[in-house]
Amino acid sequence: MNDLAELFAMGNHGPYVWSAYAITAVVLALNVAQPWLARRRLINEEARRRRRESP
């Protein structure tokens, strides 16, 4: 258990290191999610536009 605490503490640099990892993970997740959501939005808007224009 002590080894695990030392791993997270990282010689008192733990908060900096783990917050850097967390920020990196959030940015990577946003880089994946934003284009995917934009594509879905574009497809839905195009479908709506086609329904409006069809006779």
TORDODREN-315448 format. One record per residue: residue number from 1; residue in one letter; x, y, z of N, C-alpha, C in turn. Coordinates in steps of 0.1 Angstrom, whole numbers, plus 2048, in hexadecimal, padded with zeros to 3 digits. Each point is the difference from the previous one (the first is absolute). Layout:
<nodes>
NUM_a_X_Y_Z_X_Y_Z_X_Y_Z
...
</nodes>
This chain:
<nodes>
1_m_808_7F4_800_7F8_80C_800_809_80D_800
2_n_80B_7FF_807_809_80B_800_806_803_7F3
3_d_802_7F6_7F8_806_802_7F2_7F6_807_7F8
4_l_7F3_7FD_801_7F6_807_7F9_7FF_80E_803
5_a_801_803_80D_800_80E_804_80C_808_7FB
6_e_80B_7F9_800_80C_807_7FA_7FF_802_7F1
7_l_7F9_7F7_7F9_7FE_801_7F2_7F7_80D_7FD
8_f_7F6_801_808_7F7_80C_7FE_807_80D_805
9_a_808_7FF_80A_807_80C_805_80B_805_7F7
10_m_807_7F6_7FA_80B_803_7F6_80A_80A_806
11_g_804_7FE_80C_80A_809_806_7FA_80E_801
12_n_7F4_802_804_7F9_80D_802_7FE_807_7F2
13_h_802_7F9_7F5_7FC_806_7F3_7F3_7FA_7FB
14_g_7FA_7F8_808_7F4_7F9_7FB_7F5_809_7FB
15_p_7FC_80A_808_7F5_809_7FB_803_805_7F2
16_y_80C_805_7FE_803_805_7F2_800_7F6_7F6
17_v_806_7F4_803_801_7F5_7F6_7F2_7FB_7FC
18_w_7F8_7FD_80B_7F2_7FA_7FD_7F7_80A_7FA
19_s_801_80D_803_7F8_80A_7FA_804_802_7F1
20_a_80D_7FE_7FD_804_801_7F2_7FA_7F4_7F8
21_y_801_7F4_807_7FA_7F4_7F9_7F1_802_7FE
22_a_7F9_806_80A_7F1_802_7FF_7FD_80A_7F5
23_i_807_80B_7FF_7FE_80A_7F6_803_7FA_7F2
24_t_80A_7F8_7FF_803_7FA_7F3_7F5_7F6_7FC
25_a_7FB_7F9_809_7F5_7F6_7FD_7F4_808_7FB
26_v_7FD_80B_807_7F4_808_7FC_802_806_7F2
27_v_80B_805_7FD_803_806_7F3_7FF_7F5_7F5
28_l_806_7F4_803_7FF_7F5_7F6_7F1_7FC_7FE
29_a_7F9_7FF_80B_7F2_7FC_7FF_7F8_80B_7F7
30_l_803_80C_803_7F9_80B_7F8_804_7FF_7F1
31_n_80C_7FD_7FD_805_7FF_7F2_7F9_7F4_7F9
32_v_7FB_7F6_807_7F9_7F5_7FA_7F1_804_800
33_a_7FB_806_80A_7F1_802_801_7FB_80B_7F7
34_q_807_80B_800_7FB_80C_7F8_7FE_7FD_7F1
35_p_809_7FA_7F9_7FE_7FD_7F2_7F4_7F5_7FE
36_w_7FF_7F7_809_7F6_7F6_800_7F2_807_802
37_l_7FF_808_80A_7F3_807_802_7FD_80A_7F4
38_a_80A_807_7FB_7FE_809_7F5_7FB_7F8_7F3
39_r_805_7F4_7FE_7FC_7F8_7F5_7F2_7FB_802
40_r_7FC_7FC_80C_7F2_7FC_802_7F7_80C_7FE
41_r_804_80C_805_7F8_80C_7FF_7FE_803_7F1
42_l_80A_7FF_7F8_800_803_7F2_7F6_7F6_7F9
43_i_801_7F4_803_7F8_7F6_7FA_7F1_802_803
44_n_7FD_804_80D_7F3_802_804_7FA_80D_7F9
45_e_808_80A_7FF_7FC_80C_7F9_7FD_7FE_7F1
46_e_809_7F8_7FA_7FE_7FD_7F2_7F3_7F7_7FE
47_a_7FD_7F7_809_7F4_7F8_7FF_7F4_809_802
48_r_801_80A_809_7F5_809_802_7FD_809_7F4
49_r_80B_804_7FA_7FF_809_7F4_7FA_7F8_7F4
50_r_804_7F3_7FF_7FB_7F8_7F5_7F1_7FD_802
51_r_7FC_7FE_80C_7F1_7FE_803_7F8_80D_7FD
52_r_806_80B_803_7F9_80D_7FD_7FF_802_7F1
53_e_80A_7FD_7F8_800_802_7F2_7F9_7F6_7F8
54_s_7FE_7F4_805_7F9_7F6_7F8_7F1_802_7FE
55_p_7FB_7FD_7F5_7F2_803_7FD_7F6_7F7_807
</nodes>
